Amino acid sequence: MCFNKIYHIMQPIVAALALGVSVYACLWTSVAYAQTNELGAWKEIEARGNNQDVYFHAWGGDPQINRYIQWVAEQVKQQYQINLHHVKLTDTGEAVSRVLAEKSANNDNNGKVDLVWINGENFAAMAKHQLLTPNWVAQLPNFALTDPDNNPAMSRDFGVPTQGMEAPWGKAALTFYYDSRATLSTPQTLQQLSAWAKQHPGRFTYPKPPDFLAMSFLKYALIALNNSQPDAIKNRLYQPASAQSQALLLPPLWQFLDDLHPNLWRKGRHFMSSGLALRRLMGDGELALAFTFSAAEVPAAVARFDLPDSTRSYRMRDGSLSNIHFIAIPYNAAHPNSAKLVINFLLSPKAQAKKQQASVWGDTSVLAIPQLPATQQLWFAPPTESHPSANIANQGSSPALSEPHPSWTNVIAAQWLQRYGVMR
């Protein structure tokens, strides 16, 4: 009798346990199947992507970056027998125009651009015209190393969702630098910069738009100068630039530049074409203050004797424009599987650590470093305090300024050229 009671009591418990084991087994089987399926899909990409030519359209204006891409080419050649060709661009818009022309000519399968280094307005333009391959980034095993679930910036380009159309490659922030032997005090805000330029006429300038570094300086100024505006107004910077928002936000920028330009190098009547030319003027001693979008460019230039060893870096207290740059695959790339293999390597700890070295490029990694194995975390260890790249003042007190909506770039460049670009 007692046994029967125990049996009746235990029967539903045993049944529940059996059901739980069955559900767990099903879940485990589903996860295992999904993982196996993903691995199989990646193996297929590897098989199809081996032994191909890949044409990587990327800005070619910096020798350090060019050498790094050449190193990448050597690595993917050894690993996948891929021949990576760096097509050096003076402006990323060249690649955008090429893919758009191919689409107009109904060349939908054999495009000449396999990879393109883009972000911001170029990404927005290619996405608008459906020039990019969608929903492929999650296929890359190394994309998980960016921790995208807890780091939404990995999937947003200037605030615009990437929708799997591009993979993050690196991070950068606007950084100023100066010769500490020649300059005793440095401006810490835009208002101080204007006053400093009046006290040191001809010793500061910036490149001519639409150069990337020029636009970075102008966007930083636009955001910082409008910081005291009500949130409802300054938040319009992260929306498409309408006529009304331009009327509300652009006047402080033009007023600042009108005041600044007479005190620039060559009295603001001539602007160099690039950040590289800006650095050369610093190396020649014509300028006392300059800026870059890659902090490690400074110690690397010091090591090459392009800048004096007394050069130091810092970030403005009213903010530092920051962004992530990406790699995308055009919709009609001739070798999309090979392109995915290259990008997956670019996201590997080996490639990211190499790129972050100041002597190589100095581009900040997009990987979630704390989640890497301890041995790999050491690859990303910061430089010693004696290293010039470690001497970036005000990092804690310099808020990161997010890039405005991509539409602002073209608006600022066009209006700048109308106001200041005549006879230049």
Disulfide bonds with the S-S distance in Angstrom:
none
